[in-house]
């Protein structure tokens, strides 16, 4: 059942992306970028911008809905919450007020032994903060408050929108440079054949475009991961402000003892995901190591 739900969401998002892109290209009057005389770079950049940002923003718009469905998040009704659920809602709303959020975020719990929490949503006014049952059972109240302060800081800092914009920019330039490089290489590989018409055979151009897009996407990952790590440090600092520095440090130290219980299967929403990568591999991590995060907090970040 869960697999069918994920397939349905994947297909739905892709249909929405394709339809939205088609409508936007027609409304903006963006013409084909391949012409008789070669590439129209202005049209290529416009097309890449539309495609690059559309996919990113549709994912952002659906992030809260998809998170609930994929993770099985049960949203807590503040008016009827009791016991532990009531305490969780009160805590998150208190942190949200300290952070100056215009609207209190939705609060949810999902059944999982993993130790994790995440914040998602298209804006500060439409955010969701969800916590796993494993985290609530494994951490003391002070550490839980540090974790939730981190998630509220993500919302207050506008990290979901910021990372969407960065991803959109990276998508745009990946597509642009891949197609420009593919055109140049396909022309070179074909030599003088079709040189008079300045046109390349379709298969050569599209094969080169596919290869270059993989290569530039890999390079783009370094950019996205770099900014993601910066946002994590900022969220830690925000939690130190909203919940208290010692509580955030206690939360990170607690996470170190539960590394095997961190789920990395949903990188778009697993905002407390642990990274142990060092050296070159650390450049491809969306999160700094826990030791680096603790050191930054103790150093007065």
C-alpha positions in Angstrom: 0.0 0.0 0.0 2.8 2.4 0.9 4.6 1.6 -2.3 1.5 2.3 -4.4 1.1 5.6 -2.6 4.6 6.6 -3.4 4.2 5.6 -7.1 1.0 7.6 -7.3 2.7 10.7 -5.8 5.6 10.4 -8.1 3.4 10.1 -11.2 1.2 13.0 -10.0 4.1 15.3 -9.4 5.6 14.5 -12.8 2.3 15.1 -14.6 1.9 18.5 -12.8 5.5 19.5 -13.7 5.0 18.6 -17.4 1.7 20.4 -17.7 2.9 23.5 -15.8 6.0 23.7 -17.9 4.0 23.4 -21.2 1.6 26.1 -20.1 4.3 28.5 -19.0 6.4 28.0 -22.1 3.3 28.9 -24.2 2.3 31.8 -22.1 5.8 33.3 -22.2 6.1 32.7 -25.9 9.4 30.9 -25.5 10.4 29.5 -28.9 12.5 26.4 -29.6 16.2 27.1 -28.9 17.5 24.9 -31.8 17.3 26.9 -35.0 18.6 26.5 -38.6 21.6 28.7 -37.7 22.4 26.9 -34.4 21.5 27.6 -30.8 19.5 30.6 -29.7 21.1 31.0 -26.3 18.5 33.5 -25.0 15.7 31.0 -25.8 17.7 28.2 -24.3 18.3 30.1 -21.0 14.6 31.0 -20.8 13.5 27.4 -21.4 16.0 26.1 -18.8 14.9 28.7 -16.2 11.2 27.7 -16.6 12.0 24.0 -16.4 14.6 24.3 -13.6 12.4 26.4 -11.3 9.1 24.8 -12.1 10.0 21.4 -10.9 11.6 22.8 -7.7 8.6 25.0 -6.8 6.0 22.3 -7.5 8.0 20.0 -5.1 8.0 22.8 -2.5 4.3 23.5 -2.9 3.5 19.8 -2.4 6.1 19.2 0.3 3.7 19.3 3.3 1.1 17.0 1.6 3.7 14.5 0.4 5.5 14.4 3.8 2.2 13.5 5.5 1.4 10.8 3.0 4.9 9.3 2.7 5.7 9.3 6.4 2.2 8.6 7.6 2.2 11.8 9.8 -0.8 12.2 12.0 -1.5 15.9 12.5 -2.5 16.8 16.0 -5.6 19.0 16.6 -4.5 21.6 19.2 -8.0 22.0 20.5 -8.5 18.3 21.3 -4.9 17.2 22.1 -4.3 15.6 25.5 -1.3 14.3 27.4 2.0 14.0 25.5 0.4 15.3 22.3 -0.8 18.4 24.1 2.7 19.0 25.6 4.3 18.6 22.2 1.9 21.2 20.6 2.4 23.6 23.4 6.2 23.3 23.2 6.3 23.8 19.4 4.0 26.7 19.6 6.0 28.3 22.3 9.2 28.0 20.2 7.4 29.3 17.2 6.3 32.4 19.1 9.9 33.0 20.2 10.9 32.7 16.6 8.3 35.3 15.6 6.4 33.0 13.1 3.3 34.7 11.8 1.2 31.5 12.0 1.7 28.5 14.3 2.9 25.5 12.3 1.0 22.2 12.1 2.3 19.6 14.5 2.4 15.9 13.7 3.7 12.6 15.0 4.5 9.6 12.9 5.0 6.0 14.1 8.6 5.0 13.5 11.5 3.7 15.7 13.8 6.1 13.9 15.1 9.1 15.9 14.2 12.0 13.7 12.1 15.1 13.2 11.6 17.4 10.2 10.1 20.7 9.2 8.6 21.2 5.7 6.1 23.4 3.9 6.0 26.1 1.2 6.2 29.1 3.6 6.5 30.3 7.1 2.7 30.4 7.3 2.1 26.9 6.0 4.7 24.8 7.8 4.6 21.4 9.3 6.8 20.1 12.1 6.7 16.4 12.6 8.4 14.2 15.2 8.9 10.4 15.2 7.7 8.3 18.1 11.2 7.0 18.3 12.6 10.4 19.0 10.1 11.1 21.7 10.8 7.8 23.4 14.6 8.0 23.1 15.3 11.6 24.2 14.8 13.5 27.4 12.6 16.6 27.4 15.6 19.0 27.2 17.0 17.2 24.1 13.6 17.1 22.5 13.2 20.8 22.9 16.6 21.4 21.3 15.6 19.2 18.3 12.3 21.1 17.9 14.1 24.4 18.3 16.3 23.4 15.3 13.2 22.6 13.2 11.5 25.8 14.1 14.6 27.7 13.2 14.5 26.1 9.7 11.0 27.5 9.3 11.9 30.9 10.7 14.9 31.2 8.5 12.9 30.3 5.4 15.2 27.4 4.6 12.7 25.5 2.5 12.2 28.4 0.1 15.9 29.3 0.1 17.0 25.7 -0.8 14.3 25.6 -3.5 15.6 28.8 -5.1 19.2 27.4 -4.9 18.0 24.1 -6.5 16.2 26.0 -9.2 19.3 28.1 -10.1 21.4 24.9 -10.1 18.9 23.1 -12.3 18.8 26.0 -14.7 22.6 26.2 -15.2 22.9 22.4 -15.3 20.5 22.2 -18.2 21.9 25.3 -20.0 25.5 24.2 -19.9 24.7 20.6 -20.7 22.8 21.6 -23.9 25.4 24.2 -24.9 28.3 21.8 -24.4 26.4 19.0 -26.1 25.8 21.2 -29.2 29.4 22.2 -29.4 30.7 18.6 -29.0 28.2 17.1 -31.4 29.3 19.6 -34.0 32.9 18.7 -33.5 32.3 14.9 -33.6 30.3 15.2 -36.8 33.1 17.2 -38.5 32.1 18.6 -41.9 29.0 16.5 -42.3 26.1 18.9 -42.0 28.5 21.8 -41.3 27.0 23.9 -44.0 23.6 23.7 -42.4 25.1 24.0 -38.9 22.9 21.2 -37.7 23.8 18.0 -35.9 22.1 14.7 -36.1 19.5 14.2 -33.3 21.0 11.2 -31.6 24.5 12.6 -31.3 23.2 15.9 -29.7 20.8 14.2 -27.3 23.3 11.5 -26.2 25.9 14.2 -25.5 23.2 16.3 -23.7 22.3 13.4 -21.5 25.9 12.7 -20.5 26.7 16.3 -19.8 23.6 16.7 -17.7 24.7 13.9 -15.5 28.1 15.4 -15.2 26.9 19.0 -14.4 24.3 17.6 -12.0 27.0 16.0 -10.1 28.9 19.2 -9.9 25.8 21.0 -8.9 25.4 18.7 -5.9 28.5 20.3 -4.4 26.8 23.7 -4.5 23.5 22.5 -3.1 25.2 20.5 -0.3 27.4 23.5 0.6 24.4 25.8 1.1 22.5 23.0 2.9 25.4 22.6 5.5 25.3 26.4 6.1 21.6 26.3 6.7 22.1 23.5 9.3 24.6 25.6 11.2 22.1 28.5 11.2 19.3 26.2 12.4 21.5 25.0 15.2 22.2 28.6 16.2 18.5 29.4 16.0 17.7 26.5 18.3 20.3 27.8 20.7 18.5 31.1 20.7 14.9 29.8 20.9 15.4 26.7 23.2 18.9 27.3 24.7 22.4 26.4 23.7 22.8 23.6 26.2 19.6 22.0 25.1 20.7 22.0 21.4 24.1 20.6 22.4 22.4 17.9 24.4 20.2 17.1 21.4 23.2 16.7 19.1 25.0 14.5 21.7 21.9 12.4 22.1 21.8 11.9 18.3 25.3 10.7 18.3 24.2 7.8 20.5 21.4 6.9 18.2 23.1 7.1 14.8 21.8 3.7 13.7 18.3 4.9 14.2 18.4 7.8 11.8 16.4 7.2 8.6 18.2 8.6 5.5 15.6 7.3 3.0 13.8 10.6 2.7 16.6 13.2 2.2 14.2 16.0 1.3 12.6 15.9 4.8 15.0 14.2 7.1 16.4 17.4 8.5 18.3 15.9 11.4 20.1 13.4 9.2 23.5 12.5 10.5 26.7 12.7 8.5 29.9 11.0 9.3 31.7 11.8 6.0 35.1 13.3 6.2 37.5 14.7 3.6 36.3 15.0 0.0 33.1 13.0 0.7 32.1 15.6 3.3 31.6 18.0 0.4 28.7 15.8 -0.8 27.0 15.8 2.6 23.9 17.9 3.2 24.7 18.0 6.9 27.9 18.8 8.8 29.1 16.1 11.2 27.6 16.1 14.6 31.0 16.9 16.1 31.4 19.9 13.9 27.9 21.2 14.8 28.6 20.7 18.6 32.0 22.5 18.2 30.3 25.4 16.4 27.8 25.8 19.1 30.4 25.6 21.9 32.5 28.1 20.0 29.7 30.7 20.1 28.1 30.3 16.6 
